[in-house]
Amino acid sequence: MEGHSRRDLIRIAAGAVVAVPATAQIAAQQTASDAPQFFTPDEFRMLDELTEIIIPADDHSPGASAAKVAAYLDKSLAEAFESQPRQKFREGLKLVDSLSRELNHKTFLESTPEQRVAVVAHIARNEKSPKKPEEQFFVQLKTSTAFAYYTSSIGIHQEMEYKGNTMQIEYAGFDAGLVPIQVPDSSK
């Protein structure tokens, strides 16, 4: 080997021996961190589908799935101090699955994309004044999805196009100093 001493080659080989297990360990940690912490794998897939229906990808920006909304919700619920939020979310997913069986004779995940959207439309129809448990779950799910999405990097930077603390050439806001102040006539 031109330009390398035997000592250099031994150093390189030793570095490779050390690097391989470290790389494998990092890959194993990433795989473990991708696994759901609270939800079962099927519940997690179902949650990911539901959030993507609520905030789908479009020409402007990726959707809830790319923003890892389900992973955020999973981690939040896994770390929740109270058991009630976890229980309500898990019961809500069961209600959605039950409704899917009733409407489509299939579980939510076994249903076609169009059937899934129809199930979500069914539970969203009374969003303004939810009465049934599945309608209340939809409001909770939509609120949680929107919060997780719009606090993610994708939601902030791609969807809302937030540029951060940058210098503006021209003031783009409302200048109250340009509006004439009307003083009430006190003589009346």
C-alpha positions in Angstrom: 0.0 0.0 0.0 1.6 3.2 -1.1 1.7 6.1 1.3 0.5 3.9 4.3 2.7 2.3 6.9 1.9 -1.0 8.5 1.1 0.9 11.7 -1.5 3.1 9.7 -3.1 -0.1 8.3 -3.4 -1.7 11.8 -4.9 1.6 13.1 -7.5 1.6 10.3 -8.4 -2.1 10.8 -8.8 -1.6 14.6 -11.0 1.4 13.9 -13.2 -0.7 11.6 -13.5 -3.4 14.2 -14.7 -0.9 16.8 -17.0 1.0 14.4 -19.0 -2.0 13.2 -20.5 -2.9 16.7 -21.1 0.8 17.4 -23.0 1.3 14.1 -25.1 -1.8 14.8 -25.9 -0.5 18.2 -27.1 2.8 16.8 -29.2 1.1 14.2 -30.8 -1.1 17.0 -31.5 1.9 19.1 -33.2 3.7 16.1 -35.3 0.6 15.4 -36.3 0.4 19.1 -37.2 4.1 19.2 -39.4 3.6 16.2 -41.4 1.0 18.0 -44.6 2.2 19.7 -44.1 2.9 23.4 -47.8 2.8 24.4 -49.9 1.6 21.5 -49.8 -1.9 20.1 -48.4 -2.1 16.5 -52.0 -2.3 15.0 -53.2 0.6 17.2 -50.3 2.6 16.1 -50.9 1.9 12.4 -54.5 2.8 12.9 -53.6 6.0 14.6 -51.2 6.9 11.9 -53.9 6.3 9.2 -56.5 8.4 11.2 -54.1 11.3 11.6 -53.1 11.2 7.9 -56.9 11.4 7.0 -57.2 14.4 9.2 -54.1 16.2 7.8 -53.2 14.5 4.4 -50.2 15.2 2.3 -50.8 17.6 -0.6 -48.8 19.5 -3.2 -47.8 22.1 -0.6 -46.5 20.0 2.3 -46.3 16.4 3.7 -49.1 15.1 5.9 -49.4 14.0 9.5 -47.8 10.7 8.8 -44.6 12.3 7.5 -44.6 14.7 10.5 -44.7 11.6 12.8 -47.8 12.8 14.5 -48.7 9.2 15.6 -45.3 8.8 17.2 -45.7 12.1 19.0 -49.1 11.1 20.4 -47.8 7.6 21.3 -44.8 9.1 23.2 -47.1 11.7 24.9 -49.5 9.0 26.1 -46.7 6.7 27.2 -45.3 9.5 29.4 -48.8 10.6 30.6 -49.0 10.7 34.4 -52.7 10.0 34.5 -54.1 6.8 33.1 -57.4 8.4 31.9 -56.0 10.0 28.7 -54.4 6.6 27.7 -57.6 4.8 28.4 -59.8 7.3 26.5 -57.5 7.1 23.4 -57.4 3.3 23.4 -61.2 3.2 23.9 -61.7 5.7 21.0 -59.6 3.6 18.7 -61.8 0.6 19.6 -64.9 2.6 18.9 -63.6 3.6 15.4 -62.7 -0.1 14.7 -66.2 -1.1 15.9 -67.9 1.5 13.7 -65.8 0.3 10.7 -66.9 -3.3 11.3 -70.5 -2.1 11.4 -70.3 0.0 8.2 -67.8 -2.0 6.2 -67.8 -5.5 7.8 -64.0 -5.1 8.1 -61.7 -3.6 10.7 -60.5 -0.1 10.0 -57.1 -1.3 8.8 -58.6 -3.9 6.5 -60.9 -1.4 4.9 -60.1 0.4 1.7 -58.9 4.0 1.8 -62.3 5.3 0.7 -64.0 3.2 3.4 -61.6 4.6 6.0 -62.4 8.2 5.0 -66.1 7.4 5.2 -65.7 6.1 8.8 -63.8 9.3 9.7 -66.5 11.4 8.0 -69.1 9.5 10.0 -67.5 10.3 13.4 -66.8 13.9 12.4 -70.3 14.8 11.3 -71.3 16.3 14.7 -67.9 17.9 15.4 -69.4 21.2 16.6 -71.6 19.4 19.3 -70.4 15.8 19.7 -72.8 13.6 21.7 -71.7 10.0 21.0 -68.4 8.7 22.4 -66.9 8.2 18.9 -67.8 11.8 18.0 -66.1 13.0 21.2 -63.1 10.9 20.4 -62.9 12.5 17.0 -62.7 16.0 18.5 -60.0 14.9 20.8 -58.1 13.1 18.0 -58.4 16.1 15.6 -57.2 18.6 18.3 -54.3 16.4 19.2 -53.4 15.8 15.6 -53.5 19.5 14.8 -51.3 20.4 17.8 -48.8 17.7 17.0 -48.6 18.6 13.3 -48.3 22.3 13.7 -45.6 22.0 16.4 -43.6 19.6 14.2 -40.8 20.8 11.9 -43.0 19.9 8.8 -46.0 21.8 10.1 -44.0 24.9 11.1 -41.6 25.2 8.3 -43.2 23.6 5.3 -46.9 24.0 5.9 -46.9 27.4 7.6 -43.7 28.5 5.9 -42.3 30.0 9.1 -38.9 31.5 8.3 -37.8 32.2 11.8 -36.4 35.4 13.2 -35.4 37.0 9.9 -35.1 40.6 9.0 -38.0 42.1 7.1 -37.4 44.6 4.4 -40.9 46.0 4.7 -43.3 45.9 7.7 -46.0 43.5 6.7 -48.3 44.0 9.7 -50.9 46.4 10.8 -49.7 49.9 11.9 -52.2 51.4 14.4 -50.5 54.8 14.0 -51.9 55.1 10.5 -55.5 54.8 11.7 -57.0 58.2 12.8 -58.2 58.2 16.4 -61.8 59.4 16.8 -62.2 61.3 20.0 -65.8 61.3 21.3 -67.5 64.7 21.4 -67.9 65.5 25.1 -70.2 68.5 24.5 -73.2 66.2 24.0 
